[in-house]
Amino acid sequence: MKAFFDSAYFMNTAIVIITLVFAIIFSKILRFIMSRFFIRSAKKLNVDHTKYNFLKNAVSFLVFLAALIVIFVMIPELKALGLTLTAGAGVITAVMIFASQQAFSNIISGIFIVIFQPFRVDDHIKIGDLFVGYVEDITLRHTVIRNYENRRIIIPNSVISSETIINSNIVEDKICNYFELGISYDSDIDKAIEIIRDEAIKHPNFIDNRTEEERKDNSPDVVIRVISLADWSVNLRAYIWSENSPSGFIMKCDLRKSIKERFDKEGIEIPFPHRTVVIKKDFKRKEIE
């Protein structure tokens, strides 16, 4: 009896180990084949990175799920335990569903992200008012965002699906950058507009987004408008096009420097609020005198 028990124990352990090893090897082979197929066929078939990465993770999940089912079927004790659990699974199922509802929510949200594609791998996105960066990966549970500090932000799929997403690449990469600047009421508005337009056109990241008709009509390369007359400044806004959002950010940073330098040379003032401080002690002393 003891020899039989030891033999059965050995066989069950061997079944578990062999099944798991086979699942690991089979999963790695499938991922390797998918990677090779993707590399060779991406250009011809126009395969989307998002679908590929999500499918790669989903295949691994299904392989290990199948391995777990095989282990339960092949080991009599586990099979009997499975039948017992199934017979009285009402309460257990309810508890499992309640405990894993967040996990299932992430999986379903991930599937919806892949189907409807509000963003894809390598897209530059902004999530709500908190996170900005590039989509690096989409898994069954979460989405990985790489921010400008080269840090990875791990966001559950159910969370990202409920947020407002600004996608800079979903239709086309080029964007219109709003460049706003205030000048004093005493400054020459036309001269300030000319300087802003000249500096914008000279920047290497600037692109001319005018149509053929606009070029024939000699429409300006950079449209600049007076958007408000504020308390101490005349506020201008330039609409400057760039190839993508990162190059537009760099362009705006460079223009703040170059335009400020040109304004200083040509007498255009950028105003700032002034305050007059009155010391109460000195004020009383003057009254006495």
Beta strands, then each sheet from edge to edge (+ up, - down):
strand 1: 124-127
strand 2: 131-138
strand 3: 142-146
strand 4: 152-156
strand 5: 165-167
strand 6: 175-183
strand 7: 223-229
strand 8: 234-242
sheet 1: 4+ 3- 2+ 1- 5+
sheet 2: 6+ 8- 7+
end
